[in-house]
Amino acid sequence: MKAPFKLITVVFAFGMLYLVSACGEDANNNKNGKDSLNQNVTEINDDNLITYLIPSPKDMFAFTKEGNLKYSGEVLNAKENADKYIDTKSQEIGFGIYSADLAYTAAFNQTNTAGEYLKVVESLSDKIGLNSVFTESLVSRFKKIANKDSLLKVTNDTYYDIVKFLEDNDRNTSLSLISVGGWLESLYIVTNLQNTYQKDNDVIQLIADQKNIFENIILSLQQREADPNVADLIKELQPIKEVYDGLEVIKIENPDANNTKTNKIIVGGTTKIVMTEDQYTKLKKVIADVRNKLTGSDV
Amino acid sequence: MKTKLIYIIALVLLFPLFSDAQSRCSDFFKYRRPEAPYEYNNQSSSAVCVTGQTYEFILPLTKGKDYRLKFYAAAVFNNKIKFKIIDESTHETVLDLPGESANREEGSCVLADYYNEDNGKSSHPYFDFYPATSTTLKIIIEVLPVPQAESTDANIKRQKKMNRGCVTVVVLDKPAENSSF
């Protein structure tokens, strides 16, 4: 009888472990209970039936690089600011911000600066429990980088690994905060590189088009609003929201619109987001204000 | 006899561990990879879903890029899933297909592989989107309910059967061929 009882004990222990893990959640999400549910139950929570997707920083820089904007190291968040991030919220947002800086330096093939920012990102990753992503092999890949494409590829792969890790560990709040940091820094960099407003300019249009992405960011954050860190962040983003809310969406004529074949589908083309010079100036200012507050650059 | 009973209890206790492992999404990460000339886009996402429920993924698309979408779902759903994609700028439905169709022809369904005449191989369905202006797609995924067995005894209330598993939306992109940049 002893062996079966041993088995039962082991099984019971596994069962308890399972139950504990099922009730567990990342340290950042467990403040309200609502968002701290893991995969066992998230699917029946009505708040989680909608997933708002947010692009990574490299998407923005892919355009700006080809848009003939010049690289400037002055727009990067100072490496020393990382020491100011002592709470989880600032560390996770800061992680997103430095990830965007890393993607920016990689997109413009600034290998030395990218290496320095990789160290900052690695250091912050340790503080927010992402150290397992920064393995020896990844750091070694960075050291062996020979050309701009591989630098960009390694940076993208790293971001991809982070997203996978956070998703796999149900750290959706962390993912949101990192995404916001990354998006904000990308926009800060682009609005600084595109110093002046020009009508019918592709980069200005790209910045105006961020209205759609910003709406997704806010809606995604609102799903986790019960978390005080997220609620604070929504308030901090309010000035940006006011500018984007004011952008007009106009109807346009596009002969290609709705030209849909089997699996090749043309979308959009009937509306366009319009931003005036005054709105661009305001947006640029509020982006800088919010970004500087979050990075600690204004203190 | 007692030992047998204990082993059965052990199996019952362990079962949730195995079923939970099946419904987690990490196994689906293998589908989230670049396919030249398309690069992997980090807006790709996975969610654990249950039968009888409808899910939405809100995907912003930027002008200047061409996008490719692919979908994968856990075998437990048996491809009994409906997919609908709405272009939020026009409010038009640009895709409305089942997970699997009877003929399994290219463009007739979203999940079941089809025979690709170009290369003579089995291929997974994909859908290419060309944003004429930046827009947002609303991807609606309806996981159909499991047919419920009818009880012959009115006094017996059967437990509603539900399946759970992962559904993955893979987003790929490449610079648009007619990009003005």
Chai-1 contact restraints between the chains, C-beta under 6 A:
chainA,res_idxA,chainB,res_idxB,connection_type,confidence,min_distance_angstrom,max_distance_angstrom,comment,restraint_id
A,P4,B,T3,contact,1.0,0.0,6.0,A-B,restraint_1
A,P4,B,I6,contact,1.0,0.0,6.0,A-B,restraint_2
A,L7,B,A10,contact,1.0,0.0,6.0,A-B,restraint_3
A,V11,B,A10,contact,1.0,0.0,6.0,A-B,restraint_4
A,V11,B,L13,contact,1.0,0.0,6.0,A-B,restraint_5
A,G15,B,L13,contact,1.0,0.0,6.0,A-B,restraint_6
A,Y18,B,L17,contact,1.0,0.0,6.0,A-B,restraint_7
A,Q39,B,V48,contact,1.0,0.0,6.0,A-B,restraint_8
A,E43,B,V48,contact,1.0,0.0,6.0,A-B,restraint_9
A,E43,B,C49,contact,1.0,0.0,6.0,A-B,restraint_10
A,E43,B,V50,contact,1.0,0.0,6.0,A-B,restraint_11
A,L49,B,Y55,contact,1.0,0.0,6.0,A-B,restraint_12
A,I50,B,E56,contact,1.0,0.0,6.0,A-B,restraint_13
A,T51,B,S45,contact,1.0,0.0,6.0,A-B,restraint_14
A,T51,B,F57,contact,1.0,0.0,6.0,A-B,restraint_15
A,Y52,B,I58,contact,1.0,0.0,6.0,A-B,restraint_16
A,L53,B,Q43,contact,1.0,0.0,6.0,A-B,restraint_17
A,L53,B,S45,contact,1.0,0.0,6.0,A-B,restraint_18
A,L53,B,L59,contact,1.0,0.0,6.0,A-B,restraint_19
A,P55,B,Q43,contact,1.0,0.0,6.0,A-B,restraint_20
A,S56,B,N42,contact,1.0,0.0,6.0,A-B,restraint_21
A,F63,B,G64,contact,1.0,0.0,6.0,A-B,restraint_22
A,E66,B,F181,contact,1.0,0.0,6.0,A-B,restraint_23
A,G67,B,F181,contact,1.0,0.0,6.0,A-B,restraint_24
A,V163,B,N42,contact,1.0,0.0,6.0,A-B,restraint_25
A,K164,B,F29,contact,1.0,0.0,6.0,A-B,restraint_26
A,D168,B,S26,contact,1.0,0.0,6.0,A-B,restraint_27
A,D202,B,S180,contact,1.0,0.0,6.0,A-B,restraint_28
A,D202,B,F181,contact,1.0,0.0,6.0,A-B,restraint_29
A,D209,B,S134,contact,1.0,0.0,6.0,A-B,restraint_30
A,N212,B,P60,contact,1.0,0.0,6.0,A-B,restraint_31
A,N212,B,T136,contact,1.0,0.0,6.0,A-B,restraint_32
A,I213,B,P60,contact,1.0,0.0,6.0,A-B,restraint_33
A,N216,B,I58,contact,1.0,0.0,6.0,A-B,restraint_34
A,N216,B,P60,contact,1.0,0.0,6.0,A-B,restraint_35
A,N254,B,A132,contact,1.0,0.0,6.0,A-B,restraint_36
A,D256,B,A132,contact,1.0,0.0,6.0,A-B,restraint_37
A,A257,B,A132,contact,1.0,0.0,6.0,A-B,restraint_38
A,T262,B,G107,contact,1.0,0.0,6.0,A-B,restraint_39
A,N263,B,G107,contact,1.0,0.0,6.0,A-B,restraint_40
A,N263,B,F127,contact,1.0,0.0,6.0,A-B,restraint_41
A,K264,B,D128,contact,1.0,0.0,6.0,A-B,restraint_42
A,I265,B,V94,contact,1.0,0.0,6.0,A-B,restraint_43
A,I265,B,F129,contact,1.0,0.0,6.0,A-B,restraint_44
A,I266,B,Y130,contact,1.0,0.0,6.0,A-B,restraint_45
A,I266,B,A132,contact,1.0,0.0,6.0,A-B,restraint_46
A,V267,B,D87,contact,1.0,0.0,6.0,A-B,restraint_47
A,V267,B,V94,contact,1.0,0.0,6.0,A-B,restraint_48
A,V267,B,F129,contact,1.0,0.0,6.0,A-B,restraint_49
A,V267,B,P131,contact,1.0,0.0,6.0,A-B,restraint_50
A,V267,B,T135,contact,1.0,0.0,6.0,A-B,restraint_51
A,G268,B,S89,contact,1.0,0.0,6.0,A-B,restraint_52
A,G268,B,P131,contact,1.0,0.0,6.0,A-B,restraint_53
A,G268,B,A132,contact,1.0,0.0,6.0,A-B,restraint_54
A,G268,B,T133,contact,1.0,0.0,6.0,A-B,restraint_55
A,G268,B,T135,contact,1.0,0.0,6.0,A-B,restraint_56
A,G269,B,A132,contact,1.0,0.0,6.0,A-B,restraint_57
A,G269,B,T133,contact,1.0,0.0,6.0,A-B,restraint_58
A,T270,B,S89,contact,1.0,0.0,6.0,A-B,restraint_59
A,T270,B,T90,contact,1.0,0.0,6.0,A-B,restraint_60
A,T271,B,S89,contact,1.0,0.0,6.0,A-B,restraint_61
A,K272,B,T133,contact,1.0,0.0,6.0,A-B,restraint_62
